[in-house]
Every structure is written in C-alpha cells, then in structure tokens.
Amino acid sequence: MKNLTLIVAIIAVVFSGCKKKTEEPTAEGNIAGHYEFMMPGSVSGEPAKFYQMTFVQNGGAVTGDIALNDSGTLVGGTVAGTISNGVFTFHANMDNSTHTFHFRAGVGSAVKPQIITGKYVRYASLRSTDSIGGNLTGINDWHCLPNYHINQYVFRQVSSTPNPTGAPVIFVHGMDGDMTNWDTIVLNLSAEFKAKHNVYEYQYNWKDSILINGRKLKHDVDSAGFSLPPILIGHSMGGLVSRGYIVSGGAITQLVTLGTPHLGTPLVNLINFVCVANYPGPRNMYPSDGYIQYILNHPLDIANRSKYYVIGGHMGGDWVLKLGYITWVWKESYYASVDKLGFDLFRILFPLDENDGLVNKNSALFNGASVNRPLPLQEWVDHFHLIKPGRVPQIMDYINSL
C-alpha cells in the first residue's frame, strides 16, 4: 500500500500546484488566449478546415492572428472584432478570400480553457453563402515550459532500394516524440524488407492539431509522387495523425498502429493539470468530442478500416507480501516512469481499464470497429516500449513481414 499512498500524494501535489492557475476565473468577455476552430467543408465531401487563432483583448476591442494549414498550403490572416455584454463578434480576413468568414458568439464567465459557441458565416465575393454553428476551443495561454520540445516538420527518406516491389513505408512517431524514436526499429529492418520498400520518417509538431499534422503529411506524400499508396506505421498519436492524413484524402496500402488511442484516452481529462501537454494536439485525444468523434464518423476513415492493422500492449503488476508489507511489484523492471504513473492513474480513476500506461486496451485495439488485429495483445509491455524491438520481438517480426 506504500506505493499507492505515494501515488495519491503525488497526484495531490500536482493538482494543488496547478490549482491556482486552472481555477482562476476570467472576467466575463475576457477571451484573450489561443484557440482552435474546425469549419466544415462548404460542399459535400470537402474536408473540414482547422484554424488556429490567438486573440488579444483591449477593453471591448479584440485583435489577433489566424492561421490555416489547408492540405499543406499555409493561409494566414488577421482577426478584428468587439466584445460587449458577453457577445463576441469578429471578422477573419484571410490571405485567401475563400477562407474569410464572420463569427458571432456568446461568451460567459468561465475558466480557461473555455468554449466560445456561436454561428459563423462564410463569405464568397463578400456575400454570405451559408450559416453554420461552430465553436472555438480555448487553449490555456500559460505553460510551465512554453518552448518545450517544439518539433520542426521533416519528411525524410531513411532507406532506399533501386527496384522496390512493395509500397513505400512511412514511420510516424507519437506525442512528445520525434523521428529519432524509430532509430532502433529502422536498424532492425531486415535486408529483405529494405530490398522491397523505400522507407521514410515523418516528424511533426505534436503540439499542433492532429488534423493539421495529417494534412501536412498528405502534402508531403503528394509531393513525393509515390507510384503506390504508402504503408503508414504510427505509434500512439502517430496513428491518429495517419488517420488525419486519410480523412484529408490520403490513400494508403495499409495502416499499422502501435498503442494508438483510436477511441481517445480518458487520461486527457487530466490535461489541465499537465501544463506541458496542454496544447491542441494532446487535447484532440478527448474521447467524447472534437477530433476523435470527427474521424470516428468520417466516411473516408470508415471506408479504409479494412486496411487498419492495430496492435496494443498491456502492462501490469501484482500485490505481493514483501518484508512484512504488501507491495506492488511490476511485471517488468524496464517500465517507463511516466507509464507507471499513467497506469496508477488508470488504476485509481478507471480501475476496470486494462492499459499500457497511457492508452487503454479497448482504444488501442479499436474495439467496435471492423479492423484487423494481427497480433495478440502484447502482455506486460508498456506504451513506450511498443517500439523497442528487444521488448516486442513479435512486433518487429510483423513489421519485417510487410
């Protein structure tokens, strides 16, 4: 019980350390901060567009910047508006007039992050074409480490063969990771695999919205001019980025995911207390709304699920009597510290969820969806070791068999 008491104490310290920031109320109408916004396509089949905005408020005037990554094309602009009596109205002036729009919303007293709900109107040649409900999802504008691990976008080839007979393979890392996470797996690719496939790695900024990262991947794949649709291999958030590529119109031969939260992860509900993770990308993994629900219901995602091959892990331990105390002993000694903490949070808050420390089994195996599960659950493997060949030889053998 000592370990459990220690974990509870750690959680209490973490929560109390962030309490002042997260519970500090904002004045009614104070909407300064960072926001993301999804606008549905204007015609049937057009993908939704993801915007990111930063607002600055001075009295009743609101100004700011807006950015849109639309299938690899960066569109920027400014916003200007007013807020009065809890009503926020602004106009987005984009570099490309087809993306310009008007938004009218209601704002009340709230803590950050907050939702601003209203109606936006699209403009074409300065004329309204439709009016659709939407919302701006606020992101805390404070971070304990504001410059923490900002990835540059990189799409690079790491292995080439003169006469590939198979589809190109792209490795996509997870949250808080980068392309070097795949170094050990790339070193363990067999000669037969490398003679069959050209191999690439995609590095993205995990702080950005997942759909933006997926659209950037589509842009890179389109620019590469592959003769065959790629095989995507994604770890954790990388599997969701790969699905963002698919719902943006990207074709695949196969998608292999390792510990991907296909249904989201309930641990994201604690993100307000983890300031280094309080960004659009991590927040997109909420199970019940936003990006997860968007891709779960997207026709392109549904149409491609017969090509999804999902693999999950499961860590664990046992209560044992040791030196007169009942002590928790992990199944493996190599578990990562963050996975141990995540497992204990699951055990306390969601005790029925088997998990790998960060993602529960049902989500990693995409339960309820018609997908392929080529390997049994990787027993006693934590989240970060799903990409370590020495710990998961079955996964390495499976990759080499592609």
Secondary structure, 3 states (H helix, E strand, C coil): CHHHHHHHHHHHHHHHHHHHHHHCCCCCCCCCEEEEEEECCCCCCCCCEEEEEEEEEECCEEEEEEEEEECCEEEEEEEEEEEECCEEEEEEEECCHHHCEEEEEECCCCCCCCEEEEEEEEEECCEEEEEEEEEEEEECCCCCCCCCCCCCCEEEEEECCCCCCCCCEEEECCCCCCHHHHHHHHHCCCHHHHHHCCEEEEECCCCCCHHHHHHHHHHHHHHHCCCCCCEEEEECHHHHHHHHHHHCCCCCCEEEEECCCCCCCHHHHHHHHCHHHCCHHHHCCCCCCHHHHHHHCCHHHHHHHHHEEEECEECCEEEEEECCEEEEEECCCCCCHHHHHHHHHHHHHCCCCCECCCCEHHHHCCCCCCCECCCCCEECCCHHHHHCCCCCHHHHHHHHHC
